[in-house]
Amino acid sequence: MHTIAQSLSHRITIHDIARELNLTTATVSRALNDHPRISTETKRLVQEKARQMKYRRNKLASSLRSGKSHTIGVIIPSAQMNFFGSVVHGIENVASNNGYSIILYQSEETSALEKKAIETFLSARVDGILASIAKETVDFTHYVELKKRNIPLVFFDRTNEDLKVPAVVVDDYKGAYLATEHLLKNGYKRIAHVAGPQHIKGFRDRLNGYKDALKANQKKAEKNYIYQGNVSIESGKEAVDYFLKLVEPPDAFFAVEDYTALGVIKCLKERKFKIPDEFGVIGFANESFDEHITPALSSVDQQTVQMGKEAFNLLMEMIKINDSKSTVKEKEKIVLEPILCYRESSAGKKA
């Protein structure tokens, strides 16, 4: 009989465990997979010996046998945004509890890296893909191809409705409506919006929520109070430069997301304006830095951890439907409620 020390000199397999315990490899395999026909005592002995011998499952071989890798691919636009890190935290939490691992890939807001991510995932034989669309992506052929190949796919946060892909999102329209209404209630009269790329549905919904909140309060959504930005600090700064050149500049800014809002605040402070006394500012995403800048930034929380959990669960439903070749239709969309986080930046003008 081989000793444990000898066995450790090469990669431990179920054959080594079987030899140590004088069992068949089939019995060891079933015990490790918690097969109901194997006794509790045998399972205990096998699992204890496997730990003792530092046995590691060959995931590739297992996936080739079962057709399942128990791995999913996750595409995020940027790891620099705490928002996406928080969503990934939610995904990982539920994935781990379900025996899944994730491969994380950031597109850096480019379509080219988004396509490369998908190629990487397919090579790794992932069971499904979760994705948030890059702001530069306007050609969605790579996602259409996934659908044609029947690869389970779920979007989160950033979606495209034309693709008819199941998604988990926050109610962007409602969040924008409430943010704009909040500025109006706090006495700001001329509210501008720094928008995001309009081919992304969430950003389009935020623009519409802003417009409708103004209309509901008997205010016209002026075209010159809408700046087409690109979701960045620089975009916020450029927007302020544009707005302050108007004959009648706005007195408040609703930014499409928090990095844009940070750019707005930085530019206003560089010009020695007082926030919120002279200008109000509110963003969207509730990034981790919001509470730690001066003034603290008001924002809309998108329930990021919950978004990640819901996205994973929705993907699992699709994988199960695929496995069973069921005709059951998967859910098309899960919409989370936005949570308003009011802080100093939108507190209103002093009397």
C-alpha positions in Angstrom: 0.0 0.0 0.0 1.2 3.5 -0.8 1.8 5.8 2.0 0.2 9.3 2.1 3.6 10.9 1.8 4.3 8.9 -1.4 0.9 9.8 -2.8 1.5 13.5 -2.2 4.4 13.4 -4.6 1.9 13.5 -7.5 -1.5 14.9 -8.0 -3.9 13.0 -5.8 -6.7 11.2 -7.7 -9.7 9.1 -6.6 -7.6 6.0 -7.5 -5.1 7.0 -4.7 -7.9 7.4 -2.2 -9.5 4.1 -3.2 -6.1 2.3 -2.8 -5.6 3.8 0.7 -9.0 2.7 1.8 -9.2 -0.6 -0.1 -12.3 0.6 -1.9 -13.3 0.7 -5.6 -12.9 4.0 -7.4 -16.6 4.0 -8.2 -17.4 3.8 -4.5 -15.0 6.7 -3.7 -16.4 8.8 -6.6 -20.0 8.2 -5.3 -19.0 9.0 -1.7 -17.4 12.3 -2.8 -20.6 13.2 -4.7 -22.8 12.4 -1.7 -24.6 9.5 -3.6 -27.6 8.2 -1.6 -26.6 4.5 -2.1 -23.3 5.0 -0.2 -23.5 4.7 3.6 -22.9 7.6 5.9 -19.9 5.9 7.5 -18.2 5.3 4.1 -18.8 8.9 3.0 -17.2 10.1 6.2 -14.2 7.9 5.8 -13.7 8.9 2.1 -14.2 12.6 2.8 -11.8 12.5 5.7 -9.1 10.7 3.7 -9.6 13.1 0.8 -8.9 16.0 3.2 -6.0 14.2 4.7 -4.4 13.6 1.3 -5.2 17.1 0.1 -7.3 15.8 -2.8 -8.5 18.4 -5.2 -11.3 17.7 -7.8 -10.3 17.9 -11.4 -12.9 20.5 -12.4 -12.1 20.2 -16.1 -12.6 16.4 -16.1 -15.7 16.7 -14.0 -17.2 19.4 -16.4 -16.4 17.2 -19.4 -18.3 14.3 -17.8 -21.3 16.3 -16.6 -21.4 19.0 -19.3 -21.4 21.5 -16.5 -18.4 23.7 -15.4 -20.2 25.2 -12.4 -18.7 28.5 -13.5 -20.3 31.7 -14.8 -18.8 34.6 -16.6 -19.4 38.2 -15.3 -18.7 41.3 -17.4 -18.6 44.7 -15.7 -17.8 48.0 -17.5 -15.3 49.1 -14.8 -13.8 47.8 -11.6 -13.0 51.3 -10.6 -16.7 52.0 -9.8 -17.7 50.7 -6.4 -21.2 50.2 -7.8 -20.1 47.3 -10.0 -17.9 45.9 -7.2 -20.9 45.8 -4.9 -23.0 44.0 -7.6 -20.2 41.4 -8.0 -20.2 41.0 -4.2 -23.9 40.1 -4.4 -23.3 37.7 -7.3 -20.4 35.9 -5.6 -22.3 35.6 -2.3 -25.1 33.6 -3.9 -22.9 31.8 -6.4 -20.7 30.4 -3.7 -23.7 29.1 -1.8 -24.8 27.3 -4.9 -21.4 25.7 -5.6 -20.5 28.1 -8.4 -17.4 30.1 -9.2 -17.2 33.2 -11.3 -14.8 34.5 -13.9 -14.8 38.3 -13.8 -13.8 40.4 -16.8 -14.0 44.2 -17.1 -14.7 45.7 -20.5 -13.2 49.1 -19.6 -16.3 50.5 -21.3 -15.2 49.2 -24.7 -17.0 46.8 -27.1 -13.7 45.2 -28.1 -13.0 44.0 -24.6 -16.6 43.0 -24.1 -16.3 40.6 -27.1 -12.9 39.3 -25.8 -14.6 38.6 -22.5 -17.2 36.5 -24.2 -14.6 34.5 -26.1 -12.8 33.9 -22.9 -15.9 32.6 -21.2 -16.9 30.3 -24.0 -13.3 28.8 -24.0 -13.8 28.2 -20.3 -17.1 26.5 -21.0 -19.0 28.7 -18.5 -22.6 27.6 -17.8 -23.9 31.2 -18.3 -23.0 34.9 -18.5 -24.0 38.0 -16.5 -23.2 41.3 -18.3 -23.6 45.0 -17.9 -23.2 46.7 -21.3 -20.2 49.0 -22.0 -21.1 52.6 -22.8 -19.2 52.4 -26.1 -21.1 49.3 -27.3 -23.6 50.1 -30.0 -23.2 46.9 -32.1 -24.7 44.0 -30.1 -23.8 41.2 -32.5 -21.8 39.3 -29.9 -24.8 39.2 -27.6 -27.1 38.1 -30.5 -24.7 35.3 -31.2 -24.9 34.1 -27.6 -28.7 33.9 -27.9 -28.4 32.0 -31.1 -26.1 29.5 -29.4 -28.6 29.2 -26.5 -26.0 30.4 -23.9 -27.9 31.6 -20.8 -27.4 35.4 -20.6 -28.7 37.9 -18.2 -28.1 41.7 -18.2 -27.8 43.7 -15.0 -28.0 47.5 -14.6 -27.3 48.4 -18.2 -29.5 46.7 -20.8 -30.8 46.9 -24.3 -34.5 46.0 -24.7 -34.2 45.2 -28.4 -32.2 42.1 -27.6 -35.0 40.7 -25.5 -32.5 39.4 -22.9 -33.7 38.9 -19.3 -32.4 41.6 -17.0 -32.2 42.9 -13.4 -32.4 46.7 -13.1 -33.4 49.4 -10.7 -36.4 51.6 -11.7 -34.2 54.2 -13.3 -37.2 56.3 -14.4 -38.6 56.5 -10.9 -35.2 57.2 -9.3 -34.6 60.1 -11.7 -38.2 61.4 -11.2 -37.7 61.4 -7.4 -34.2 63.0 -7.6 -35.5 65.8 -9.7 -38.6 66.3 -7.6 -36.4 66.5 -4.5 -34.4 69.4 -6.0 -37.6 71.2 -6.8 -39.0 70.7 -3.3 -35.8 72.1 -1.9 -36.3 75.4 -3.7 -34.2 75.0 -6.8 -36.0 76.4 -9.9 -33.8 75.7 -12.9 -32.6 72.1 -12.9 -30.2 70.8 -15.5 -29.5 67.2 -16.4 -26.1 65.8 -17.3 -27.2 62.8 -19.3 -25.5 59.5 -20.3 -25.3 57.7 -23.6 -28.8 57.3 -24.8 -28.4 53.9 -26.5 -28.3 52.5 -22.9 -31.9 52.1 -21.7 -31.2 53.0 -18.0 -29.7 56.4 -19.0 -32.6 57.0 -21.4 -35.0 56.2 -18.6 -33.2 58.7 -16.2 -33.6 61.4 -18.8 -37.3 60.7 -19.2 -37.8 60.6 -15.4 -36.1 64.0 -15.1 -38.3 65.5 -17.9 -41.6 64.1 -16.5 -40.8 65.4 -13.0 -40.4 68.9 -14.4 -43.6 68.6 -16.4 -45.5 67.4 -13.3 -44.3 70.5 -11.5 -45.4 72.8 -14.3 -41.9 73.3 -15.6 -40.7 72.9 -19.2 -37.7 70.6 -19.9 -35.5 73.1 -21.7 -33.2 71.6 -24.3 -30.4 73.8 -23.3 -30.6 72.4 -19.7 -29.8 68.9 -21.0 -26.1 68.1 -21.6 -25.1 64.9 -23.4 -22.3 63.5 -21.3 -20.3 60.2 -21.3 -20.4 59.1 -17.7 -17.2 60.5 -16.2 -15.8 63.1 -13.9 -14.6 65.1 -16.9 -18.1 64.9 -18.4 -19.4 66.6 -15.2 -16.8 69.4 -15.4 -17.5 70.0 -19.1 -21.3 70.2 -18.4 -20.8 72.9 -15.8 -18.6 74.9 -18.2 -21.4 74.7 -20.8 -24.2 75.5 -18.4 -22.5 78.5 -16.8 -22.2 80.2 -20.2 -26.0 80.3 -20.6 -27.8 83.6 -20.3 -29.8 82.1 -17.4 -27.7 79.2 -15.9 -29.3 76.4 -13.9 -29.3 76.5 -10.1 -29.2 72.7 -9.7 -27.8 69.6 -11.4 -29.2 66.1 -11.6 -26.3 64.0 -12.9 -26.8 60.6 -14.6 -24.4 58.9 -12.1 -22.1 59.8 -9.3 -18.8 60.2 -11.1 -20.4 62.8 -13.3 -21.9 64.4 -10.2 -18.4 64.5 -8.7 -17.1 66.3 -11.8 -20.0 68.8 -11.3 -19.0 69.4 -7.7 -15.3 69.7 -8.4 -15.9 72.3 -11.2 -18.3 74.4 -9.0 -15.9 74.4 -6.1 -12.9 75.4 -8.4 -15.0 78.3 -9.4 -15.7 79.2 -5.7 -19.4 78.5 -5.8 -21.2 77.4 -2.7 -23.0 74.1 -2.6 -25.9 73.7 -1.8 -26.4 77.5 -1.2 -25.9 78.6 -4.8 -26.2 75.2 -6.6 -27.8 71.9 -5.7 -26.3 68.6 -6.9 -27.7 65.0 -6.9 -26.2 61.9 -8.6 -27.2 58.3 -9.1 -25.6 55.1 -7.9 -24.7 55.9 -4.2 -21.0 55.3 -4.7 -18.9 54.8 -1.6 -17.2 58.2 -1.9 -20.5 60.1 -1.7 -20.5 60.4 2.1 -16.8 61.3 2.2 -16.6 64.3 -0.1 -17.5 67.9 0.9 -20.3 68.5 0.6 -21.6 65.0 0.9 -23.3 64.0 -2.3 -27.0 63.2 -2.5 -27.7 60.2 -4.7 -30.0 57.3 -5.7 -29.1 53.9 -4.3 -29.7 51.0 -6.7 -29.7 48.1 -4.3 -26.5 46.8 -5.8 -26.0 43.7 -3.6 -29.6 42.7 -4.2 -29.2 43.3 -7.9 -26.2 40.9 -8.0 -28.2 38.2 -6.1 -31.3 38.6 -8.3 -29.1 38.4 -11.5 -27.5 35.2 -10.4 -30.8 33.6 -9.4 -32.3 34.6 -12.7 -29.4 33.1 -14.6 -29.7 29.9 -12.6 -33.4 29.7 -13.6 -32.3 30.0 -17.3 -29.6 27.3 -16.8 -32.2 24.9 -15.3 -34.7 25.6 -18.1 -31.9 24.8 -20.6 -30.9 21.6 -18.8 -34.4 20.3 -18.6 -35.2 21.4 -22.2 -38.3 22.9 -20.6 -40.7 25.1 -22.5 -41.2 27.3 -19.4 -40.6 30.9 -20.3 -38.0 32.6 -18.2 -38.7 35.9 -16.4 -38.0 38.9 -18.7 -37.1 41.5 -16.1 -36.7 42.1 -12.4 -37.1 45.8 -11.4 -35.8 46.9 -8.0 -37.0 50.0 -6.1 -34.6 53.0 -6.0 -33.7 54.4 -2.6 -33.1 58.1 -2.3 -30.1 59.1 -0.1 -30.4 62.8 0.6 -27.2 64.5 1.8 -25.8 68.1 2.1 -25.3 68.7 -1.7 -29.0 69.1 -2.3 -30.1 70.5 1.0 -31.5 73.7 -0.5 -30.7 77.4 -0.6 -30.4 79.4 2.6 -33.1 81.9 3.1 
